[in-house]
Every structure is written in C-alpha cells, then in structure tokens.
C-alpha cells in the first residue's frame, strides 16, 4: 500500500477528530473486535429502540428497551454529529466513559453512520489508518440490501484493509457473518451496485434507503455513492447533506450527469488503485463538494 494513501487515512475530519478525547481514545482496547463490542454497547440503534424487546433484541442482547426514558428523543442523529459530541454525551450520562455495563437509559440512540464515525475516530487517534465506508448490507433482511455504514482499517501485519461492522452484536445474535474481518463479497459496495444497475445487470429495487419512503434503485445508490466518496476523502456526511446540485433531484438527473457519476463509480470501485483520480475529482469538481444547506434558505 502506498504510504501517501495510508497517511491520508490517518488524518481526521470535523467528524472524526477526537479533540480533548484523543488520549482517552488511545486508552481504549487495541483489539478491534473487543473495541467494536465495547463501542456497540454504548449505543442503541433507532430500529432496535423502535422494535423494543423483539426481533434482534428478543433475548435482550441490546438491553431492556422498556428502561429507555420516555422523554428522550427516539433518535439523536441530528444532535451528536461528531465523535467528540457522542463521547461527551456518553461521559455526561455515565462518567466512567465507555463501559461494558452501561445502562440502557445511559446510552445514546444513533444509527450506523455514527458508530462508523466513532470507530474511525478511535482508530485514527491510535495512529491506525481507518476509513468509513457507505454502501448496502444484504445481511439484515432477506431479499433487500439496506443502506449501511461500516469501517475498514489497514493492518500492517496482514498487509491489507480489513473490513468490519461494529453496529451490532451480530455474531452473538447468531447472524452468520464474520463481523470483524468481513469477506469483501458479504457487503454490497455502492460503486459496484450502482454500475450493475446502470449497465442493466442488476435489479436496483433490491437496494433500499431506509427513509420510510421506499427510496430504492438509482436515487438510493447515487446518494450513497456520494456518501462513500466523501467518506473516502475524510468527510463523513450526515444524512441531511448532499451536493447542492443533487438535492431533491436524485431521480431527475440528465444522462450527462449520470455519465459523470459512472466515472466516479469506476474509481470508487477500486479506491486505492484510483486514489489520485479521486483526489483530483475532490479538488477540481466543485459540484461534488458544494453542499446543500438544510437549515439555511439562500
């Protein structure tokens, strides 16, 4: 692996910068599976909270959801956008920090992007090249592949990127997934999925964006293509952000705009091989980076 690529993924973003928690992050377990399970124990996914003590939480693997305070938000994604914000709230709720016996009422409710950001922040603080990846997971529900964020870190010992998903106790729950060293074909990488749909080889309806509106196929894939691109450039966008030129028109793009995204997807399919091309697009194609402003009407 080229040294400049590894150095790039040691850098932090607004979202993954540990700030005052840098030393604390460095004190956390080095074993990725131990660290992942520890982090997972600090959060509740909004779907788990919604489903209560049923389905994946039928054995209370994630805790007794009846104990979650009625007055708190059912999802806190819009509040704790950064790793340091999540960590501050976790310390506020339980001053011991990241602990294995955290009570349900002292956990934060966030989705997969936030767990991914927190994991990357901790690994980067330890000096480990790490990156968030946005794509689709076929292992949650039969027949569909749900939008999802996971992580990769570079192992010097093994000489490769290791893919893992810390957003649940999947192995403990009986899911047949090698959670902390996932085979590459166990995840639907968004670039491959997008190109498969564009080339007519794949039915795009299987790729679902969980917005409650049934958004699927190219509108879902283009959204995540942008998320994956930004994540690989160390800017892990939250769900309210998109490049301004795409906002509100993911299903209305002209063919020339889709061809431009085809090129981007080709690079994203092999991000290390095409690292220079991705960096060039990041610096030169402003349309990919000028974001909408959901809270500001210009």
N, C-alpha and C positions, 0 to 999 in steps of 0.2 A: 504494500500500500504506500502511495506517495506521501511523503512527510507533510507536504502542504495541506493535503486533504485531512490528515489526522489532526493537524494544528487547527484547522478550520472548525472541526467538531469538538475541540476543547473550549472554544470560545462560547460565551453566553449571550443571550438576548435579554431584552427587557423582562421577558417571562421566566427565563431560566437562571438569571443572576441571583446568587444566594445572598449577596449583601452581608448583613450582620449575622446571618446564619451559616456563613461559609465554614467556619470552624466546626459548628455543630454537624453540618452535613458530612464533613470529613470524619467525624467520630462515629458515624453510623456503620453498620456491618459492611464489609467488603464483598462477602459472598452475595452474588446477585439474587439468588433465589431466597435467601434469608432476608435481604433488604427488600425485595419485592413484596414478600408476605408481610413484612413489618409495615410498609407503606400502605398496602391494601387494607390493613387493619385499622388505619386512621380515618378511612373514608367509607361512605355509603353511596352506592350508585343510585341515581334518582329512580331507576326502574326497580331496583331492589326495595327501596322505600315504598314505592307505589304498590308493589305486589305484596308487601308485608311478609308474613311468615309462611309464604307459599313458594312453589316452583323452586328456583335455585336455593332459596332460603328456607325450604321446608324443614330442614334439620337445625335451623338457627345458626347455620355456618357463619352468617354475617351479623348475628346478634338478634335480639328480640326487638323487632321494629315497633312494637307497641310502646316501647320506652322512649321513642324519639319525641321530643317536645312538640306539642300541638301548635305552639305559637311561632315556631321557626319556619323558615322558608323550606319548601319541598325540594328545591334545587338552588344551590348557591353559586352556580357557574358565573353569573353576572357580577358577583361580589369579589371573589377571590381569583383574579385573573392571572396572578403570578405565583411562582413557587414561594417567594418570601411572604406574600399575603396569606397563602394557605398555611404556611408554617406558623406565622404569627397567630392566626386564629386557633390552630391546634394547641399552641402553648397557652393561649388565653383560656381555652376550655379545660386544659389539663396541663399544669405547669411542669409536669415531668417530661413533656415532649412526646416523641414517638414511642409509645409503649404498647406492648402486646395485649395488655388487659384494659385498653381504652374502652370506656363505657359507650354504649350506643348514643346516649344523649350528649356525649362529648366529641362525637365525630362530625366531620363536615360532609355535606352532600354535594358531590361533584361527579362529573362524567369522565369518560375515558381520556379525553384530551388533557384534563387536569392531572390525572395520575401520570400520564406520559410526560408532561412538563416537569412534574415533581421528580420523577425518576431521572430524567436528563439533568436536571439541576444538581441533584446529589452526585451523580457520576462525574459531571464536569467539575464540580468542586473538588473531587478526588483526583482530578487530572486525567480522567479516562475519556477518550473520545466517545461521544454519545450523540444520538440524534433521535428526535421524534419522527415517526412515520405515520402518515394518514392514508387510510385505504379502507378495505372492506373485509369483514370477518365472516366466513361461511360456517363457523362452528357454533354459533349461538342458536340458530333456528333453521330447521330443515327446509330446503327449497329456496332460501333467500340468503343474501350476503349483506350484512348490516354494516353501515358506516362505523368506522372504529379507528382509534389511535393506538399505536403500540410503540416499542422502542427498539433501537439497535445500539450496541456498544462494540467497540473494537477490542478484541482480545489479542494482545501481543503474543501470548502463549500459543494460541491456536492459529494465529495469523489470518484471522477473518472476522467479519462482522457477525455478531451473534444476535439473533432476533428473539425478543421476549415480550410477553404480555403480562403486566402486573396488575391488571384491572379487575382481578377476581381470584378467588380460591378455586380455580378450575380443576386442578388435579385432585385436591381434597374432595371436591364435589363429584368426582367420578367422570369428568369430561376427558375423553381420550385425546389429550393434547400435551405434547412435550412443551410445557409452558415457558420454561426459561432457556430453551435452546430449540426454537421452533424451526421445523423444516420450512424452507422458503415457499414450498407449494401449499402450505397449510393456511396461508394468508392470501387474499386477493389484492395484489399490488395494483393500485389505481391506474398506473400508466398502462399496464398490460390489459386490464379490464376495459379501459377507455378505448384503446386501439382495437381490441377484439370487437367491440360494439361498432366502432366506426367502419371497420372492414367487413361487417356483416357476418362475423364468425360466432358471435355470442348474442344471446337474448339479453338486452340491457335491463329488462324488467326484474331480473334477479338481484340487481344492486339497488339497495333501498337506503335512502337518507331518512333517519328517524325524526322527521319534523312533524309527524302526526298528520301530514297531508298526502302521504303516499308518494312523495317525490322519488323517482327512480330513473334508471337509464342515464342518458347523457346529462340532464340537469344535475343529477346527483354526482355523477362521475366528474364532470367539469369542476364542480365545487371542490371536490376532494383532490383533483389534480392540482388545483391552485394551493390548497392547504399543504399538500405534500411538497410542492415546490418551495413554498415559503418556509416550511419546517426544515428542509434540506439547506436552506440559506440562513438558518438560525433565527427564524421569525415565526413562532408557532401561533398562528392566528386563532382567535376565538371565533365562535360560530356566527357572530353578528357581522364579521368583516369579510369583505370580498373586494377585489379590484373594482373601482367605481364603474368601469365600462361594462362589467358583467352583472352588476347588481340589478336584480329584477328582470333580467333578460337571458337567463341561462338556457331557456328553451326557444330563444328567438335569434340565435347567432347566425350571421351570414356565413356562407361557405368559406370565404377567405379567412374569416376569423377562426373557424374550425380547423382549417389547414394550419394556421399558426399554432393552435393548440396541439395538433397532430405532431408537429415538430418538437414542441416542448415535451410531449408524452414520450417520444422516442428517446430523448435524453434522460428523462426521469426513469425509464425502464432500466437503465444502466448508469446510475448517478455517479459512480466513481470513474467509469470509463469516460463519461461526458461531463466531468466536473468543470472543465474550463468553459464549455459551451453553456452550462447552467449559470456559471458566474457571469459570463458575458451577457446572457439574457437578463440577469438580475440587475446589472449595471446599465444596460442600454435600452431595455424595453420598459419604458416608464409605465406603460399601461398596465403591466402586471403588478406594479407596486403601489400605484396611487389608489388608496383605499376609499371606500365609501365612509361616510361619517354618520352613523345611525342616530346620534343624539344631536346633530347639528344640521339645520337646514340652511344651505348656502343659497 
